[in-house]
Amino acid sequence: MAMHKTKAVTATRHAALGLSDQDLLDMYYYIALARTLDDRMWVLQRAGKAMFVISGPGHEGCQVGAMWPMDKKNDWLVPFYRSVAACLVKGMTPKDILLGLFARAVDPSSGGRQMPGHYGHPGVKILSTSSPVGTQYPHAVGIAYAAKLRKTGEVTMVAIGEGGTSQGDWHEALNWAGIYKLPVIFVVENNFYAISVPLHKQVAGESVAARAAGYGFPGVVADGSDVLECYRVAKEAYDRARRGEGPTLIEYRVERLGSHSSDDQQERYRPKEEIEAARRRDPLVTFRAYLESVGLMDEPRGQALTARIKREIDEATDSADAEPLPDPSTAERHVYATQHDPTYYRADDQIPGPHPMHPWLPGPDGRR
Ligand SMILES: Cc1ncc(C[n+]2csc(CCOP(=O)(O)OP(=O)(O)O)c2C)c(N)n1
């Protein structure tokens, strides 16, 4: 009997990948949490509570799959403006994300200084999002280079869209990481559009992933609507990075289910049929179908989860909204080095002595 049971369990795709049933339920929770948070942000924007929204509906499955093999405590995430699900898996809360949307003083990314969609949290090793697309790639490579020099074992994951790969920064980062075999995972979430500019105007050749060959490391393409496949390729990339074998470029082919941002209207440049077809590749739908097929999800369990998530997002919204705006007298804070709050950047840095990049800040032992 016991043997029969074991056989049935290992026959599932997720068990063959080393994922437990609980892993799957947790992964689905994050996909659904990110989507609900996303829907809320759009409602808040339409209600006049936020000036702008940019987020990741359709990208959540690949982000959760990519993040799952990460060592959440030690590794680094360098996000972009669609990385809501990735940031939640890494340790940001829905309230943290909403504090940025509302530009509140305690927003962990920038203290309410950046425009919405610039996720980040130094306390959980998420770098603050950069506005110019592509610049996050050299940042990530810098972190990975430091990790290699210091032998910390940290791996850095960085994400971007396919349009951003046209930037010089992107290529320079790959070149450097390839030469020094750095522990970095380059994710490209290819949703076929850079605002209204289609893929073929950004990328000649078969794929973004194929470019990795020119920089001397593997590049893989994975279907972003297949969360388990997204996990599988990410796990291989993490294992490779941890073995000291260097970077991997992963191109996830995803669907952008909505417009580029709240300032865009995709119906003006995408055919109706294409937008409808994209919905069939929604990871929330495809992953739920997988969970149902292995007996992990049904209508009552789905309803209970939806109610739980709605409660969490309601509480996060009220709690973030109640926080004060930044004090106008602090407008120059974080602009000039002398006005840095020493605790702000040091939250997770345990290296004693002066800060290597901000020597004017005291270390955790109080020394400068
Ligand atoms: C250097 C730079 N150029 C232009 C922009 C304006 N911009 C913001 S997002 C974006 C589209 C990027 O498309 P892609 O990288 O494919 O990502 P997606 O939004 O499709 O996920 C552009 C052009 C910018 N932020 N930075």
The ligand as an SDF file (V2000), in Angstrom:
LIG
                    3D

 26 27  0  0  0  0  0  0  0  0999 V2000
   16.4370   53.9140  -21.3680 C   0  0  0  0  0  0  0  0  0  0  0  0
   14.9380   54.0190  -21.3690 C   0  0  0  0  0  0  0  0  0  0  0  0
   14.2860   54.2460  -22.5260 N   0  0  0  0  0  0  0  0  0  0  0  0
   12.9360   54.3170  -22.5340 C   0  0  0  0  0  0  0  0  0  0  0  0
   12.2240   54.1540  -21.3700 C   0  0  0  0  0  0  0  0  0  0  0  0
   10.7090   54.2390  -21.3920 C   0  0  0  0  0  0  0  0  0  0  0  0
   10.1740   52.8740  -21.2460 N   0  0  0  0  0  0  0  0  0  0  0  0
    9.7730   52.4070  -20.0480 C   0  0  0  0  0  0  0  0  0  0  0  0
    9.2560   50.8350  -20.1440 S   0  0  0  0  0  0  0  0  0  0  0  0
    9.5640   50.7580  -21.7990 C   0  0  0  0  0  0  0  0  0  0  0  0
    9.2840   49.5180  -22.5780 C   0  0  0  0  0  0  0  0  0  0  0  0
   10.2130   48.4170  -22.2500 C   0  0  0  0  0  0  0  0  0  0  0  0
    9.7490   47.2580  -22.8820 O   0  0  0  0  0  0  0  0  0  0  0  0
   10.2590   45.8340  -22.4950 P   0  0  0  0  0  0  0  0  0  0  0  0
   11.6670   45.9030  -22.0620 O   0  0  0  0  0  0  0  0  0  0  0  0
    9.9310   44.9020  -23.6010 O   0  0  0  0  0  0  0  0  0  0  0  0
    9.4250   45.4440  -21.1970 O   0  0  0  0  0  0  0  0  0  0  0  0
    7.8500   45.3340  -21.0100 P   0  0  0  0  0  0  0  0  0  0  0  0
    7.3760   46.6820  -20.5710 O   0  0  0  0  0  0  0  0  0  0  0  0
    7.2550   44.8930  -22.2970 O   0  0  0  0  0  0  0  0  0  0  0  0
    7.6780   44.3160  -19.9480 O   0  0  0  0  0  0  0  0  0  0  0  0
   10.0650   51.9620  -22.2680 C   0  0  0  0  0  0  0  0  0  0  0  0
   10.4240   52.2260  -23.6620 C   0  0  0  0  0  0  0  0  0  0  0  0
   12.9450   53.9310  -20.1850 C   0  0  0  0  0  0  0  0  0  0  0  0
   12.3370   53.7450  -19.0200 N   0  0  0  0  0  0  0  0  0  0  0  0
   14.2930   53.8480  -20.2130 N   0  0  0  0  0  0  0  0  0  0  0  0
  1  2  1  0
  2  3  1  0
  2 26  2  0
  3  4  2  0
  4  5  1  0
  5  6  1  0
  5 24  2  0
  6  7  1  0
  7  8  2  0
  7 22  1  0
  8  9  1  0
  9 10  1  0
 10 11  1  0
 10 22  2  0
 11 12  1  0
 12 13  1  0
 13 14  1  0
 14 15  2  0
 14 16  1  0
 14 17  1  0
 17 18  1  0
 18 19  2  0
 18 20  1  0
 18 21  1  0
 22 23  1  0
 24 25  1  0
 24 26  1  0
M  CHG  1   7   1
M  END
$$$$
